[in-house]
């Protein structure tokens, strides 16, 4: 039997850790909580959850010495999933926080911007996710499936080719991306019932394939 995929969920003081760790465990991952760089060692993938503001999230990541190890991980082509705020901070910057915005991780070109023409802010609740590019991360998820959102900002990628899905709240916004082994979701899969668990299961399967290719162990 193949060993379980070991996934580190970053705990940087910007997320409720319980629901995401339980959801990953439910789809077969061996989950560890990583609050410092030493706890990111000997894992197969990293998940960056997050709620709140981009500026405070980046402050917490810096205080815990997680920024450069996370950048190094992604630049080495290792699997990483960002959820909600954790997805938004993958980009160069965020407009959240006033004039000039906040510099974020710079792993993807573009920036997080406020939702445009939104009927309500924040955007809270269930909404449809419309697939624009087929990808294994969304395999088995019917186009137009409902997922759970809580946010007022969303990324505007510089490279359109990374976009997997969009959602409409006012104007359409990007709700899922993938570039290599880097994946991002604006919705909360851990709060999105069966569809969300399917996405997390797909992520774990992608990690397993990446790990097998890297180590030569199936």
Residue frames relative to the residue before (quaternion, step in Angstrom):
aa qw qx qy qz dx dy dz
X 1.0000 0.0000 0.0000 0.0000 0.00 0.00 0.00
X 0.4630 -0.6811 0.4945 0.2779 3.57 -0.93 0.91
X 0.5233 -0.6294 0.4593 0.3450 3.60 -1.03 0.68
X 0.5856 -0.5812 0.4305 0.3660 3.56 -1.17 0.58
X 0.5041 -0.6224 0.5065 0.3193 3.52 -1.16 0.64
X 0.2575 -0.7867 0.5500 0.1103 3.55 -0.77 1.10
X 0.0535 -0.8186 0.5706 -0.0381 3.56 -0.52 1.23
X 0.2258 -0.7594 0.5982 0.1200 3.57 -0.88 1.00
X 0.1713 -0.7520 0.6288 0.0992 3.57 -0.85 0.99
X 0.3685 -0.7569 0.4960 0.2127 3.57 -0.58 1.15
X 0.1379 -0.7627 0.6294 0.0567 3.54 -0.86 1.05
X 0.1345 0.8006 -0.5672 0.1387 3.56 -0.21 1.30
X 0.6499 -0.5707 0.3008 0.4018 3.54 1.14 0.69
X 0.6656 0.4992 -0.3004 0.4664 3.59 1.20 0.36
X 0.7492 0.3230 -0.2203 0.5346 3.59 1.09 0.56
X 0.4386 -0.6005 0.5873 0.3196 3.48 -1.37 0.34
X 0.2863 -0.8214 0.4739 0.1372 3.56 -0.33 1.26
X 0.5783 0.6528 -0.3797 0.3086 3.58 1.07 -0.69
X 0.7199 0.4684 -0.2828 0.4270 3.59 0.69 -1.05
X 0.6857 0.4717 -0.3100 0.4596 3.62 0.90 -0.79
X 0.6487 0.4993 -0.3410 0.4622 3.61 0.94 -0.71
X 0.6472 0.5106 -0.3215 0.4659 3.60 0.99 -0.77
X 0.6658 0.5065 -0.3110 0.4510 3.58 0.94 -0.85
X 0.6532 0.4979 -0.3187 0.4731 3.60 0.96 -0.79
X 0.6347 0.5154 -0.3274 0.4737 3.57 1.02 -0.77
X 0.6370 0.5532 -0.3227 0.4290 3.58 1.05 -0.80
X 0.7271 0.3802 -0.2450 0.5165 3.61 1.13 -0.52
X 0.7161 -0.5299 0.2287 0.3926 3.55 1.19 0.55
X 0.5085 0.6474 -0.4338 0.3661 3.60 1.21 0.11
X 0.3572 -0.6510 0.6195 0.2544 3.53 -1.29 0.52
X 0.1227 -0.8581 0.4984 0.0135 3.57 -0.15 1.32
X 0.0431 -0.7544 0.6544 0.0274 3.53 -1.07 0.87
X 0.3406 -0.7079 0.5773 0.2228 3.56 -1.17 0.58
X 0.1290 -0.8125 0.5681 0.0216 3.55 -0.72 1.14
X 0.0515 -0.8131 0.5797 -0.0108 3.56 -0.59 1.19
X 0.7665 0.1824 -0.1381 0.6002 3.58 1.30 0.02
X 0.6967 -0.5178 0.2863 0.4055 3.60 -1.14 0.54
X 0.6267 0.5644 -0.3529 0.4052 3.62 0.96 -0.76
X 0.6751 0.4939 -0.2875 0.4666 3.57 1.20 -0.53
X 0.5814 0.5561 -0.3734 0.4618 3.57 1.33 0.11
X 0.5341 0.6345 -0.3908 0.3992 3.56 1.31 -0.04
X 0.8427 0.1756 -0.1446 0.4880 3.56 -1.19 0.66
X 0.5194 0.5502 -0.4744 0.4499 3.54 0.91 0.99
X 0.4855 -0.6856 0.4721 0.2672 3.54 -1.26 0.42
X 0.8001 0.0369 0.0103 0.5987 3.58 1.18 -0.51
X 0.2503 -0.7388 0.6064 0.1544 3.51 -1.32 0.40
X 0.1406 -0.7508 0.6398 0.0846 3.54 -1.10 0.82
X 0.1508 -0.7747 0.6111 0.0601 3.56 -0.89 1.01
X 0.1011 -0.7931 0.5985 0.0503 3.61 -0.26 1.21
X 0.1072 0.8342 -0.5403 0.0256 3.58 -1.17 -0.21
X 0.0109 0.7336 -0.6795 -0.0064 3.48 -1.25 0.70
X 0.6401 0.5367 -0.3736 0.4032 3.58 -1.19 0.38
X 0.7261 -0.4499 0.3412 0.3923 3.54 -1.23 -0.61
X 0.5859 -0.6186 0.4059 0.3306 3.55 -1.08 0.81
X 0.6535 0.5406 -0.3257 0.4179 3.59 0.91 -0.87
X 0.6954 0.4503 -0.2792 0.4856 3.57 0.86 -0.92
X 0.6019 0.5523 -0.3615 0.4495 3.60 1.08 -0.65
X 0.6723 0.4780 -0.3006 0.4787 3.59 0.89 -0.88
X 0.6101 0.5440 -0.3523 0.4557 3.61 1.02 -0.72
X 0.6724 0.4945 -0.2976 0.4634 3.57 0.90 -0.93
X 0.6402 0.5185 -0.3309 0.4603 3.59 0.96 -0.80
X 0.6608 0.4973 -0.3102 0.4689 3.60 0.97 -0.82
X 0.6495 0.5368 -0.3201 0.4330 3.57 0.91 -0.94
X 0.7418 0.3923 -0.2177 0.4984 3.59 1.05 -0.73
X 0.4951 -0.7021 0.4022 0.3164 3.57 1.29 0.20
X 0.4493 0.7359 -0.4041 0.3055 3.56 1.20 0.54
X 0.5165 0.6852 -0.4166 0.3002 3.60 1.17 -0.42
X 0.7467 0.4048 -0.2478 0.4660 3.60 0.61 -1.06
X 0.6292 0.5092 -0.3656 0.4596 3.66 0.92 -0.64
X 0.6472 0.5038 -0.3251 0.4707 3.59 1.02 -0.72
X 0.6388 0.5102 -0.3262 0.4747 3.59 0.95 -0.82
X 0.6562 0.5134 -0.3136 0.4555 3.58 0.91 -0.92
X 0.6257 0.5533 -0.3308 0.4394 3.58 0.99 -0.85
X 0.7069 0.4555 -0.2645 0.4721 3.57 0.80 -1.04
X 0.6774 0.4961 -0.3029 0.4509 3.60 0.90 -0.85
X 0.6313 0.5064 -0.3309 0.4853 3.58 1.24 -0.35
X 0.5339 -0.6630 0.3817 0.3602 3.58 1.31 0.04
X 0.4316 0.6947 -0.4677 0.3351 3.58 1.21 0.41
X 0.5809 -0.6372 0.3725 0.3433 3.64 -0.98 0.76
X 0.0656 0.7827 -0.6113 0.0968 3.53 -0.98 0.94
X 0.1106 -0.7889 0.6040 0.0248 3.56 -0.98 0.95
X 0.1372 -0.7769 0.6103 0.0716 3.56 -0.89 0.97
X 0.1415 -0.7929 0.5913 0.0414 3.55 -0.99 0.91
X 0.8515 -0.0073 -0.0426 0.5226 3.57 -0.91 1.05
X 0.8231 0.0196 0.0014 0.5675 3.64 -0.53 -1.06
X 0.6144 0.5571 -0.3446 0.4398 3.58 1.06 -0.69
X 0.6200 0.5061 -0.3109 0.5127 3.57 1.23 -0.55
X 0.6657 0.5271 -0.3141 0.4246 3.59 0.82 -0.95
X 0.7085 0.4659 -0.2799 0.4501 3.61 0.92 -0.81
X 0.4580 0.6499 -0.4705 0.3828 3.62 1.22 0.15
X 0.6662 0.5356 -0.2976 0.4252 3.58 1.13 -0.62
X 0.7400 -0.4431 0.2813 0.4206 3.56 -1.33 0.12
X 0.8087 -0.0698 0.1261 0.5703 3.55 0.95 -0.91
X 0.2355 -0.7335 0.6133 0.1743 3.52 -1.36 0.18
X 0.4479 -0.6861 0.5083 0.2651 3.54 -1.05 0.81
X 0.4854 0.6588 -0.4375 0.3728 3.57 1.26 -0.22
X 0.7398 0.4142 -0.2945 0.4409 3.56 -0.95 0.83
X 0.6797 -0.5310 0.2903 0.4145 3.57 1.21 0.34
X 0.8050 -0.3059 0.2119 0.4620 3.53 -1.37 -0.18
X 0.7869 0.2670 -0.2280 0.5074 3.55 -0.84 1.01
X 0.2981 -0.8014 0.4753 0.2075 3.55 1.20 -0.49
X 0.5303 -0.6068 0.5067 0.3064 3.52 -1.35 -0.41
X 0.3898 -0.6853 0.5596 0.2556 3.57 -0.94 0.86
X 0.1257 -0.8017 0.5820 0.0526 3.57 -0.85 0.96
X 0.8384 -0.3180 0.1294 0.4234 3.62 -1.21 -0.28
X 0.3233 -0.7912 0.4768 0.2053 3.60 1.13 -0.45
X 0.3832 0.7291 -0.4823 0.2983 3.58 1.10 0.63
X 0.7561 0.1593 -0.1053 0.6259 3.55 1.30 -0.42
X 0.4830 -0.6656 0.4810 0.3039 3.56 -1.05 0.70
X 0.6102 0.5284 -0.4170 0.4178 3.56 -1.02 0.84
X 0.2790 -0.7550 0.5696 0.1664 3.54 -1.30 -0.11
X 0.4870 -0.6194 0.5232 0.3247 3.53 -1.28 0.39
X 0.0654 -0.8004 0.5959 -0.0029 3.56 -0.86 1.02
X 0.6114 -0.5451 0.4181 0.3927 3.56 -1.24 0.40
X 0.5621 -0.5844 0.4605 0.3612 3.56 -1.11 0.66
X 0.3342 -0.7728 0.5180 0.1512 3.57 -0.87 1.03
X 0.8566 0.0415 -0.0713 0.5094 3.57 -0.95 1.01
X 0.2602 0.7907 -0.5163 0.2012 3.58 1.14 0.60
X 0.4498 -0.6982 0.4811 0.2807 3.62 -0.85 0.87
X 0.7769 0.0545 -0.0464 0.6255 3.58 1.22 -0.51
X 0.0465 -0.7630 0.6432 0.0452 3.54 -1.22 0.61
X 0.4726 -0.2535 -0.8368 0.1103 1.46 -1.66 1.84
X 0.5275 -0.5660 0.5225 0.3583 3.51 -1.38 0.23
X 0.0829 0.8079 -0.5707 0.1212 3.57 -0.35 1.28
X 0.7027 0.4619 -0.3527 0.4105 3.55 -0.94 0.94
X 0.7091 -0.4562 0.3482 0.4096 3.50 -1.39 -0.19
X 0.0956 0.7715 -0.6245 0.0758 3.53 -1.07 0.83
X 0.5551 -0.6312 0.4317 0.3272 3.55 -1.22 0.49
X 0.2426 -0.7285 0.6250 0.1408 3.51 -1.25 0.65
X 0.1568 -0.8146 0.5574 0.0321 3.54 -0.57 1.22
X 0.3506 -0.7699 0.5050 0.1713 3.55 -0.52 1.25
X 0.1274 -0.7935 0.5920 0.0606 3.56 -0.93 0.94
X 0.7784 0.1146 -0.0859 0.6112 3.60 1.28 -0.25
X 0.4189 -0.7057 0.5126 0.2525 3.56 -0.79 0.99
X 0.1144 0.7794 -0.6032 0.1250 3.55 -0.98 0.90
X 0.6020 -0.5902 0.3919 0.3683 3.63 -1.03 0.64
X 0.5674 0.6012 -0.3950 0.4008 3.63 1.11 -0.50
X 0.7665 0.3232 -0.1644 0.5300 3.57 1.12 -0.71
X 0.3060 0.7730 -0.5043 0.2334 3.59 1.23 0.32
X 0.8206 0.2230 -0.1779 0.4951 3.57 -0.92 0.91
X 0.5967 0.5192 -0.3664 0.4900 3.58 1.29 0.14
X 0.3539 -0.7608 0.4937 0.2283 3.62 -0.36 1.13
X 0.5606 -0.5853 0.4674 0.3530 3.55 -1.10 0.72
X 0.7835 0.2856 -0.2287 0.5022 3.57 -0.89 0.92
X 0.3690 0.7249 -0.4992 0.2988 3.60 1.23 0.25
X 0.4367 -0.6996 0.5088 0.2469 3.54 -1.18 0.64
X 0.0236 -0.7674 0.6406 -0.0141 3.52 -1.11 0.90
X 0.4854 -0.6867 0.4732 0.2624 3.56 -1.23 0.47
X 0.1093 -0.8102 0.5758 0.0007 3.56 -0.85 1.09
X 0.0644 0.7370 -0.6729 -0.0008 3.53 -1.32 0.56
X 0.4588 0.6759 -0.4601 0.3478 3.62 -0.14 1.23
X 0.2615 -0.7379 0.5958 0.1791 3.52 -1.38 0.27
X 0.7222 0.3271 -0.2016 0.5752 3.58 1.32 -0.27
X 0.0192 -0.7712 0.6355 0.0305 3.55 -1.30 0.37
X 0.5616 -0.6344 0.4068 0.3415 3.60 -1.05 0.64
X 0.1684 -0.7108 0.6707 0.1286 3.51 -1.31 0.58
X 0.2148 -0.8226 0.5105 0.1292 3.62 0.04 1.25
X 0.4820 -0.6501 0.5063 0.2979 3.54 -1.16 0.68
X 0.7411 0.3323 -0.1771 0.5558 3.56 1.16 -0.65
X 0.3589 -0.7708 0.4912 0.1893 3.56 -0.39 1.26
X 0.6072 0.6062 -0.3591 0.3672 3.60 1.08 -0.60
X 0.6129 0.5569 -0.3636 0.4265 3.63 1.17 -0.30
X 0.5708 0.6411 -0.3729 0.3523 3.60 1.19 -0.47
X 0.1856 -0.7808 0.5902 0.0863 3.56 -0.92 1.00
X 0.8218 -0.0124 0.0720 0.5651 3.60 0.97 -0.81
X 0.1719 -0.7527 0.6257 0.1111 3.48 -1.34 0.47
X 0.1606 -0.7437 0.6421 0.0938 3.51 -1.35 0.44
X 0.2904 -0.7717 0.5424 0.1614 3.57 -1.08 0.65
X 0.1741 0.7032 -0.6768 0.1310 3.51 -0.97 1.06
X 0.7171 0.0095 -0.0604 0.6943 3.53 0.31 1.33
X 0.7607 -0.1722 0.1612 0.6048 3.59 -0.27 -1.24
X 0.6194 -0.5452 0.3964 0.4025 3.61 -1.17 0.44
X 0.0768 -0.7659 0.6368 0.0439 3.54 -1.18 0.70
X 0.5735 -0.5918 0.4443 0.3512 3.56 -1.25 0.45
X 0.0887 -0.8331 0.5455 0.0241 3.57 -0.72 1.05
X 0.7921 0.0715 -0.0991 0.5980 3.62 1.25 0.02
X 0.0109 -0.7845 0.6200 -0.0071 3.56 -1.08 0.80
X 0.0213 -0.7595 0.6469 0.0657 3.52 -1.37 0.23
X 0.0804 0.7506 -0.6537 0.0529 3.53 -1.10 0.84
X 0.8032 -0.0713 0.0010 0.5915 3.55 -0.33 1.23
X 0.7719 -0.2877 0.2470 0.5102 3.57 -0.74 -1.09
X 0.5467 0.5751 -0.4078 0.4518 3.58 1.25 0.42
X 0.0315 -0.8135 0.5779 -0.0567 3.56 -0.71 1.16
X 0.0375 -0.8130 0.5809 0.0089 3.57 -1.06 0.71
X 0.0904 -0.7860 0.6115 0.0119 3.54 -1.05 0.88
X 0.3373 -0.7333 0.5494 0.2160 3.58 -0.83 0.93
X 0.6704 0.4664 -0.2944 0.4963 3.59 1.12 -0.58
X 0.4802 -0.6442 0.5147 0.2992 3.55 -1.34 0.21
X 0.2588 -0.7910 0.5276 0.1706 3.64 -0.20 1.15
X 0.6380 0.5549 -0.3237 0.4247 3.57 1.09 -0.70
X 0.7201 0.3733 -0.2310 0.5374 3.59 1.29 -0.25
X 0.6202 0.5997 -0.2941 0.4113 3.56 1.34 0.10
X 0.5722 -0.6496 0.3749 0.3318 3.57 1.03 0.83
X 0.8494 -0.1795 0.1114 0.4836 3.58 -1.17 -0.64
X 0.6351 0.5297 -0.3443 0.4444 3.60 0.96 -0.77
X 0.6604 0.5092 -0.3046 0.4602 3.57 0.97 -0.83
X 0.6513 0.5032 -0.3135 0.4736 3.57 0.99 -0.81
X 0.6133 0.5405 -0.3535 0.4548 3.58 1.07 -0.65
X 0.6448 0.5080 -0.3261 0.4688 3.60 0.96 -0.80
X 0.6660 0.4877 -0.3082 0.4730 3.60 0.93 -0.84
X 0.6233 0.5259 -0.3347 0.4722 3.57 1.05 -0.73
X 0.6331 0.5217 -0.3205 0.4737 3.58 1.02 -0.79
X 0.6309 0.5299 -0.3284 0.4619 3.58 1.00 -0.83
X 0.6608 0.5010 -0.3093 0.4654 3.58 0.89 -0.91
X 0.6356 0.5199 -0.3240 0.4698 3.60 1.04 -0.75
X 0.6363 0.5134 -0.3217 0.4776 3.59 1.02 -0.76
X 0.6333 0.5200 -0.3220 0.4742 3.57 1.03 -0.81
X 0.6432 0.5298 -0.3246 0.4475 3.58 0.94 -0.88
X 0.6616 0.4967 -0.3041 0.4722 3.58 0.96 -0.85
X 0.6471 0.5157 -0.3115 0.4672 3.58 1.00 -0.82
X 0.6617 0.5084 -0.3015 0.4612 3.56 0.97 -0.88
X 0.6452 0.5207 -0.3152 0.4618 3.57 0.99 -0.84
X 0.6576 0.5066 -0.3063 0.4659 3.58 1.00 -0.84
X 0.6838 0.4963 -0.2834 0.4537 3.57 1.03 -0.82
X 0.7888 0.3470 -0.1569 0.4825 3.56 0.91 -0.93
X 0.4009 -0.7209 0.4696 0.3146 3.55 1.21 -0.50
X 0.5956 0.5345 -0.3567 0.4820 3.55 1.34 0.27
X 0.2477 -0.7888 0.5475 0.1296 3.60 -0.53 1.15
